[in-house]
Every structure is written in structure tokens, then in C-alpha cells.
Amino acid sequence: MKRIYNFSAGPAILPVPVLEQLSRDVLEINGSGMSILEVSHRGKDYDAVHQEAMANVLQTLGLSPDEYAVVFGVGGASMQFALLPMNFLAEGQTADYVDTGEWSSKAIKDAKRYGTVHVPGSSADTAYNRLPKPLEFSAPGVARYAHITTNNTIEGTQFLALPDTNGAPLAADMSSDIFAVAHDFSKFDFIYAGAQKNAGIAGVTMVIIRKSFLATAKPNLPPMLSYAVQAEKESLYNTPPVFAVHALNLVLKHVQNAGGVAAMDAANREKSALIYDALDAAPDVYQPTVTEKNDRSLMNITFRLRTEELEKQFLKEAQAREMDGLKGHRNVGGVRASIYNAFPREGCVALAELIGDFARRNG
Ligand SMILES: *Cc1c(COP(=O)(O)O)cnc(C)c1O
């Protein structure tokens, strides 16, 4: 099997042992004579996967099933932009939303359909090239919840420290850094993350909800849109995305065997530093788009070159060295290296080498 360095922002690289297991299970799961793609979502083979996946999500985050519920959603993280306020925000109520990029702007737009949005801080005025500071959250007791995007996949910023929300329940879109950075996850009341960046394949979105917060959700929603119903039915109200949950479970086992979130955190800091250091060493050629070093993402490293012509040349040389997926998001351009948990250190070394080598020839 040929493997190149895949810097795609999502869907993204998966651990090879997970791909190997998935390919075996596509042919036959557990000696059942059936493919994972063929078994009933209410049969024993899938049931074991489903229960294990829910348990592994919480275990990997260091959370207790007594305190937190896990829901496997569909429709991507984008669906959660609407479901979170639909379930928790009513007219006349306020939710705080920090505006740190394209994904948080979309979450804000949907929240405004259900209630009042207070923005504690925005970096829109500087093209989201930093995290806004200071953050002015609503006074204690005012906001229903406070929402952040922990990692801004497109703009390349990341909350490595969690903000103080003045006591509002903390809700987070962690689509591109769940299981990648160590936090005290008990500080979160609500986490959602599409699986296809750090945790598996497209098709399932993890939603982790503190049970005491869930108890405050609005009643009488259609069951498919209600976190309370989905949690009570353990995401088996209807057919769940069976294969995606299976992939998620295998990724979680892989992460745990590799030392868990603490080990991912350490590796991601080291991997990203290799690339940032190479960029910072040649400031006449490269401009990292995030200049405030403390705000830089460990997951998505975004930078520009002096001219678009040089950017094209850089991407071409990267391709020639078997590095793919480095083109920046279509809305912002430039170069973006996405180096999630499964991305190997050797690939970061290879990119750092190209960065240095290219700078020597084009400085
Ligand atoms: C990719 C991404 C999304 C959108 O995810 P979908 O699963 O495609 O809806 C939302 N938020 C963040 C932070 C992302 O990186």
C-alpha cells in the first residue's frame, strides 16, 4: 500500500492499523459471516461496537457516564450549529458566542434564529488572524451557555487555554481538535465534533452533554432533533451511521493504546513546532497568518508566501515530494498544513525540510 503525506483538513488521514481493521471488517465482522456494512444496527455485533464507542468517547476525555451523555448525531458539525440553540435557547434568552472564524460565524447565524446572541469578542476585523482578547462574557447568570470554537480549522487559531465564561455553561465546537489537546474536559457542559478530522470518518458527529445541562433542554422537539430523546434512546431512535461509529471506536482504541489525549497533546505540540520553527526561520519568504504565537493552532498551520506565484511553486514542489492537501481553504487562500493526531511526525519533518530548502532558493 502506498502512503503519501496527506495534509488534508478533513476528511483527513487515519491511522493505518485502523484502515487495515476497517478493511477486514468490511469483509467480515467477528466471524459472523457478515460485513459490518450488512449487520443490523440492533444485532449483537453492532450493539457491542455502539456501546463501546459511547464508553470510549467519555473514557478518552476522562469523563464519567454518570455525569455525561454521548449522542451520535448526523448532518455534520454544521447540523449542531442549529440543534444546540434549538434545544437550549429560547426567545428572550441570551447565549454568548465568541466569533473566531468562519465556523463560529455560522454557529452564530443559526443561534440568532432562536434567541439573542451576545458576542464576547470577535477577531473579524483582522481577518480572524488571532483570538479576540479580552473576552467580555455576559454577567453571571445571564447567558444560557457560552460557545467557543476550540480550533479554527480555516484560520489556524486555537484555544489552548479555556476562557472563563462567568459561570455560563461552556459549549464547544471541537470538530478539529477533539482528542488532540489535553484539557480538563469536566469544564465543558456541551461538546460537539464531526468525526472526520481527528476521530474517524464523515457520517457521525459526537455530542457530549453534561446530564445536568441536558436536563434544562427545551421539551417537545421532534425526536430526531431532540438531544433528550437521542440520549435516552442511546442514539438508536433510528438507524445510526453504523460504519462511521465503528471507525470512531477503532480510532479511539488506537488513541488510548498510544497513550491517550496526553500523549496526543505532547506529540502535536512537537509536530507543529517543527513546522512553525521552519517558517519563523525564513520571515522574508513566509508569513504565518497567525502572528500571535500563543494563538497558533497545533492542528492547522496556515501561512502565506511573498507572492501567489511563489505559493503555486511551493505547492507544486510539495506535490513532487508526495505531500498532498496543502492548499489553503478556498475562502482564504495561502497554504494550510493540517496535522491531526494520525498525521506522522516524519511528514512534519518532510514539510519543514521543504520549507527550509525552498526558502534558501527563493529568499
Ligand atoms: C469542519 C468543521 C465544521 C463543519 O463540519 P461538517 O461536519 O462538515 O458539518 C464545523 N466546525 C469546525 C471547527 C470544523 O473544522
The ligand as a Gaussian input file, in Angstrom:
#p B3LYP/6-31G(d) Opt

LIG

0 1
 C      -15.111000      21.042000       9.512000
 C      -15.680000      21.865000      10.592000
 C      -17.061000      22.081000      10.707000
 C      -18.052000      21.559000       9.704000
 O      -18.141000      20.189000       9.783000
 P      -19.190000      19.343000       8.932000
 O      -19.093000      18.008000       9.594000
 O      -18.741000      19.371000       7.518000
 O      -20.530000      19.973000       9.105000
 C      -17.514000      22.826000      11.775000
 N      -16.664000      23.336000      12.680000
 C      -15.336000      23.143000      12.605000
 C      -14.444000      23.728000      13.646000
 C      -14.804000      22.409000      11.565000
 O      -13.480000      22.218000      11.477000

